[in-house]
């Protein structure tokens, strides 16, 4: 049996990740070292300790960014 669908994994974990202070977004992307490998992207406003390294078989890639604002 393979991994679950990436979008399903993101939706399942979105709330818990967004509840972490400094996390401003969660999405899908590719890893820096292998553009063929899909991953969970976690956008943060500051360096954070304690974020998971993987979720349900997908690596977690942390990206530092500024705050997001809806328009």
PyMOL commands that set and color helices and strands:
alter all, ss='L'
color gray80, all
select helices_A, chain A and resi 6-18
alter helices_A, ss='H'
color red, helices_A
select strands_A, chain A and resi 23-30+38-44+54-55+58-64
alter strands_A, ss='S'
color yellow, strands_A
deselect
rebuild
show_as cartoon
